[in-house]
Amino acid sequence: MENNKITSSIAGLAFLFFFFIICPGIAGRIESTYKMEGIVIKKESKVIVFESNDGNLWEAEDTGVKVGDKIIATMDDKHTTTIYDDEIIKIKKIK
């Protein structure tokens, strides 16, 4: 009987360790980037504004693109479900 309690306690501690220590580490390594196409609609100083294919407007540092250029943006979703905190990692002109 005493061995069952010890075994149950060890199994419980192992589960807690896995759930709270290992799982968050694994989640941080899951890919969180995606590609988004758009078109540059405005350029001011060192900032561009582009409209994504789904109609959202995004500001980014100028990367040498011009108004009217079609671009592809590499985005980081930061492991959230909303796009409002997504970060633009890279912008590349589509040839």
Residue frames as a rotation matrix with the C-alpha (Angstrom) as fourth column:
MET 1
0.566 0.824 0.000 0.00
0.824 -0.566 0.000 0.00
0.000 0.000 -1.000 0.00
GLU 2
0.476 -0.484 -0.734 2.79
0.139 -0.783 0.607 2.37
-0.868 -0.391 -0.305 0.90
ASN 3
-0.588 -0.732 0.343 4.57
0.413 0.093 0.906 1.59
-0.695 0.675 0.247 -2.41
ASN 4
-0.054 0.664 0.746 1.44
0.991 -0.054 0.121 2.54
0.121 0.746 -0.655 -4.38
LYS 5
0.830 0.340 -0.443 1.33
0.443 -0.884 0.152 5.96
-0.339 -0.322 -0.884 -2.68
ILE 6
0.018 -0.915 -0.403 5.00
0.019 -0.402 0.915 6.54
-1.000 -0.024 0.010 -3.43
THR 7
-0.613 -0.204 0.763 4.56
0.697 0.315 0.644 5.41
-0.372 0.927 -0.051 -7.05
SER 8
0.381 0.843 0.380 1.50
0.919 -0.392 -0.052 7.65
0.105 0.369 -0.923 -7.44
SER 9
0.712 -0.168 -0.682 3.37
0.193 -0.887 0.420 10.61
-0.675 -0.431 -0.599 -5.95
ILE 10
-0.396 -0.918 -0.004 6.35
0.163 -0.075 0.984 10.09
-0.904 0.389 0.179 -8.26
ALA 11
-0.406 0.328 0.853 4.05
0.912 0.199 0.358 9.78
-0.052 0.923 -0.380 -11.29
GLY 12
0.686 0.718 -0.115 2.23
0.720 -0.693 -0.033 12.96
-0.103 -0.061 -0.993 -10.26
LEU 13
0.392 -0.639 -0.662 5.47
-0.005 -0.721 0.692 14.88
-0.920 -0.268 -0.286 -9.85
ALA 14
-0.615 -0.609 0.502 6.72
0.459 0.241 0.855 13.60
-0.641 0.756 0.131 -13.21
PHE 15
0.059 0.737 0.673 3.50
0.993 -0.113 0.037 14.78
0.103 0.667 -0.738 -14.88
LEU 16
0.835 0.256 -0.486 3.74
0.378 -0.910 0.169 18.23
-0.400 -0.325 -0.857 -13.27
PHE 17
-0.094 -0.952 -0.291 7.38
0.072 -0.298 0.952 18.53
-0.993 0.068 0.097 -14.30
PHE 18
-0.599 -0.099 0.795 6.52
0.749 0.283 0.599 17.62
-0.284 0.954 -0.096 -17.89
PHE 19
0.322 0.874 0.364 3.48
0.940 -0.341 -0.012 19.90
0.114 0.346 -0.931 -18.05
PHE 20
0.928 0.135 -0.347 5.02
0.239 -0.930 0.279 23.01
-0.285 -0.342 -0.896 -16.49
ILE 21
0.178 -0.946 -0.270 8.69
-0.234 -0.307 0.922 22.70
-0.956 -0.101 -0.276 -17.52
ILE 22
-0.611 -0.483 0.628 8.94
0.392 0.504 0.769 20.69
-0.688 0.716 -0.119 -20.73
CYS 23
0.146 0.778 0.611 5.74
0.951 0.060 -0.304 21.75
-0.274 0.626 -0.730 -22.56
PRO 24
0.822 0.159 -0.546 6.41
0.078 -0.982 -0.169 25.52
-0.564 0.097 -0.820 -22.50
GLY 25
-0.163 -0.962 -0.218 9.89
-0.330 -0.155 0.931 24.88
-0.930 0.224 -0.292 -23.87
ILE 26
-0.550 0.053 0.834 8.47
0.667 0.629 0.400 22.83
-0.503 0.776 -0.381 -26.72
ALA 27
0.523 0.845 0.111 5.81
0.769 -0.412 -0.488 25.44
-0.367 0.341 -0.865 -27.49
GLY 28
0.511 -0.395 -0.763 8.49
-0.212 -0.919 0.334 28.10
-0.833 -0.009 -0.553 -27.83
ARG 29
-0.584 -0.808 0.076 10.15
-0.184 0.223 0.957 26.11
-0.791 0.545 -0.279 -30.57
ILE 30
0.008 0.673 0.740 7.03
0.805 0.435 -0.404 25.60
-0.594 0.599 -0.538 -32.70
GLU 31
-0.747 -0.336 0.574 7.12
0.651 -0.544 0.529 27.68
0.134 0.769 0.625 -35.88
SER 32
0.007 0.759 -0.651 5.29
0.675 -0.484 -0.557 30.97
-0.737 -0.436 -0.516 -35.47
THR 33
-0.599 -0.254 -0.759 5.97
-0.291 -0.814 0.502 32.63
-0.746 0.522 0.414 -38.80
TYR 34
0.185 0.649 0.738 3.81
0.708 0.432 -0.558 32.90
-0.681 0.626 -0.380 -41.89
LYS 35
-0.869 -0.446 0.216 3.90
0.450 -0.529 0.720 34.68
-0.207 0.722 0.660 -45.25
MET 36
0.212 0.931 -0.297 1.49
0.578 -0.365 -0.730 37.43
-0.788 -0.017 -0.615 -46.25
GLU 37
-0.507 -0.331 0.796 1.16
0.857 -0.288 0.427 39.07
0.088 0.898 0.430 -49.66
GLY 38
0.361 0.632 -0.686 0.23
0.598 -0.721 -0.349 42.69
-0.715 -0.284 -0.639 -50.18
ILE 39
0.201 -0.254 0.946 0.74
0.850 -0.436 -0.297 45.84
0.488 0.864 0.128 -52.23
VAL 40
-0.607 -0.493 -0.623 2.57
0.727 -0.661 -0.185 49.02
-0.321 -0.565 0.760 -51.21
ILE 41
0.318 0.835 0.450 0.05
0.916 -0.393 0.082 51.88
0.245 0.386 -0.889 -51.14
LYS 42
0.956 -0.023 0.294 2.07
-0.084 -0.977 0.198 54.66
0.282 -0.214 -0.935 -49.49
LYS 43
0.206 -0.940 -0.271 5.68
0.923 0.279 -0.266 55.62
0.326 -0.196 0.925 -48.89
GLU 44
0.866 0.031 0.499 6.82
-0.105 -0.964 0.243 58.39
0.489 -0.263 -0.832 -46.56
SER 45
0.364 -0.813 0.454 10.38
-0.931 -0.331 0.154 59.04
0.025 -0.479 -0.878 -45.48
LYS 46
-0.693 -0.706 -0.148 11.63
-0.687 0.708 -0.161 55.68
0.218 -0.010 -0.976 -44.15
VAL 47
-0.562 0.598 0.572 8.20
-0.174 0.590 -0.788 54.05
-0.808 -0.543 -0.228 -43.74
ILE 48
-0.843 0.413 -0.345 5.96
-0.316 0.138 0.939 52.20
0.435 0.900 0.015 -46.16
VAL 49
-0.275 0.832 0.482 2.32
-0.630 0.223 -0.744 51.27
-0.727 -0.508 0.462 -45.80
PHE 50
-0.871 0.049 -0.489 1.07
-0.387 0.545 0.744 48.16
0.303 0.837 -0.456 -47.50
GLU 51
0.086 0.957 0.277 -2.34
-0.976 0.137 -0.172 46.59
-0.202 -0.255 0.946 -47.78
SER 52
-0.782 -0.331 0.529 -2.46
-0.300 0.943 0.146 42.85
-0.547 -0.044 -0.836 -47.29
ASN 53
-0.876 0.425 -0.228 -4.63
-0.068 0.359 0.931 40.67
0.478 0.831 -0.286 -49.49
ASP 54
-0.329 0.795 -0.510 -7.20
0.907 0.416 0.062 40.47
0.262 -0.443 -0.858 -46.68
GLY 55
0.370 0.551 0.748 -7.52
0.487 -0.801 0.348 44.30
0.791 0.236 -0.564 -46.59
ASN 56
0.767 -0.149 -0.624 -5.49
0.570 -0.287 0.770 45.10
-0.294 -0.946 -0.136 -43.47
LEU 57
0.734 -0.549 0.400 -3.02
-0.159 -0.712 -0.684 47.99
0.660 0.439 -0.610 -43.51
TRP 58
0.697 -0.611 -0.375 0.50
0.687 0.422 0.591 47.49
-0.203 -0.670 0.714 -42.19
GLU 59
0.845 -0.533 0.042 3.40
-0.512 -0.828 -0.229 49.91
0.157 0.172 -0.973 -41.63
ALA 60
0.727 -0.683 0.063 7.00
0.629 0.700 0.338 48.82
-0.275 -0.206 0.939 -42.00
GLU 61
0.102 -0.803 -0.587 10.48
-0.114 -0.596 0.795 50.20
-0.988 -0.014 -0.152 -42.48
ASP 62
0.745 0.122 -0.656 11.24
-0.631 -0.193 -0.752 51.06
-0.219 0.974 -0.067 -46.10
THR 63
0.241 -0.646 0.724 13.12
0.133 0.761 0.635 48.25
-0.961 -0.057 0.270 -47.80
GLY 64
-0.736 -0.580 -0.350 13.55
-0.202 -0.305 0.931 49.92
-0.646 0.755 0.107 -51.17
VAL 65
-0.447 0.656 0.608 10.12
0.863 0.495 0.100 49.10
-0.235 0.569 -0.788 -52.55
LYS 66
-0.989 0.144 0.022 7.92
-0.126 -0.921 0.367 51.58
0.073 0.361 0.930 -54.42
VAL 67
-0.283 0.959 0.034 4.23
-0.525 -0.125 -0.842 52.43
-0.803 -0.256 0.538 -54.33
GLY 68
0.457 0.573 -0.681 2.41
-0.889 0.255 -0.382 49.82
-0.045 0.779 0.625 -56.39
ASP 69
-0.514 -0.713 -0.477 4.97
-0.689 0.675 -0.265 47.06
0.511 0.192 -0.838 -55.78
LYS 70
0.732 0.628 -0.266 3.60
-0.372 0.694 0.616 43.68
0.572 -0.352 0.741 -54.81
ILE 71
-0.318 -0.853 0.414 5.38
-0.829 0.038 -0.559 42.36
0.461 -0.521 -0.719 -51.74
ILE 72
0.450 0.367 -0.814 5.52
0.201 0.847 0.492 39.32
0.870 -0.385 0.307 -49.54
ALA 73
0.051 -0.362 0.931 5.96
-0.846 -0.511 -0.152 39.88
0.531 -0.780 -0.332 -45.82
THR 74
-0.277 -0.179 -0.944 7.30
0.359 0.892 -0.275 37.30
0.891 -0.415 -0.183 -43.41
MET 75
0.165 0.501 0.849 5.30
-0.644 -0.598 0.478 37.69
0.747 -0.626 0.224 -40.22
ASP 76
-0.847 -0.327 -0.419 5.70
0.131 0.635 -0.761 36.41
0.515 -0.700 -0.495 -36.66
ASP 77
0.097 0.990 0.101 2.38
-0.014 -0.101 0.995 35.65
0.995 -0.098 0.004 -34.95
LYS 78
-0.549 -0.450 0.705 4.05
-0.658 -0.287 -0.696 35.49
0.515 -0.846 -0.139 -31.50
HIS 79
-0.866 0.222 -0.449 1.99
0.328 0.928 -0.175 32.35
0.378 -0.299 -0.876 -30.75
THR 80
-0.642 0.733 -0.227 -1.26
-0.110 -0.380 -0.918 34.34
-0.759 -0.564 0.324 -30.40
THR 81
-0.244 0.652 0.718 -4.53
0.855 0.494 -0.157 34.10
-0.457 0.576 -0.678 -32.29
THR 82
0.743 0.526 -0.413 -4.89
0.318 -0.821 -0.474 37.82
-0.589 0.220 -0.778 -33.03
ILE 83
0.344 -0.619 0.706 -3.06
0.876 -0.059 -0.479 39.58
0.338 0.783 0.522 -35.87
TYR 84
0.882 0.143 0.450 -2.87
0.074 -0.983 0.168 42.87
0.466 -0.115 -0.877 -33.95
ASP 85
0.694 -0.699 0.172 0.37
-0.433 -0.214 0.876 41.92
-0.575 -0.682 -0.451 -32.19
ASP 86
0.717 -0.438 0.542 2.01
0.649 0.703 -0.291 40.23
-0.254 0.561 0.788 -35.19
GLU 87
0.328 -0.730 -0.600 5.45
-0.209 -0.675 0.707 41.51
-0.921 -0.107 -0.374 -36.11
ILE 88
0.978 -0.094 -0.187 6.82
-0.181 0.065 -0.981 42.08
0.104 0.993 0.046 -39.59
ILE 89
0.516 -0.832 0.203 10.15
0.285 0.391 0.875 40.27
-0.808 -0.394 0.438 -39.82
LYS 90
-0.664 -0.745 0.059 11.03
0.220 -0.120 0.968 40.79
-0.714 0.656 0.244 -43.47
ILE 91
0.557 0.775 -0.297 9.58
-0.121 -0.278 -0.953 42.37
-0.821 0.567 -0.061 -46.61
LYS 92
-0.615 -0.716 0.330 10.53
0.199 0.264 0.944 41.26
-0.763 0.646 -0.020 -50.09
LYS 93
-0.136 0.521 -0.843 9.34
-0.839 -0.513 -0.182 42.54
-0.528 0.682 0.506 -53.45
ILE 94
0.216 0.290 0.932 7.59
0.280 0.896 -0.344 39.94
-0.935 0.336 0.112 -55.61
LYS 95
-0.676 -0.582 -0.452 9.14
-0.277 -0.368 0.888 39.91
-0.683 0.726 0.088 -59.07
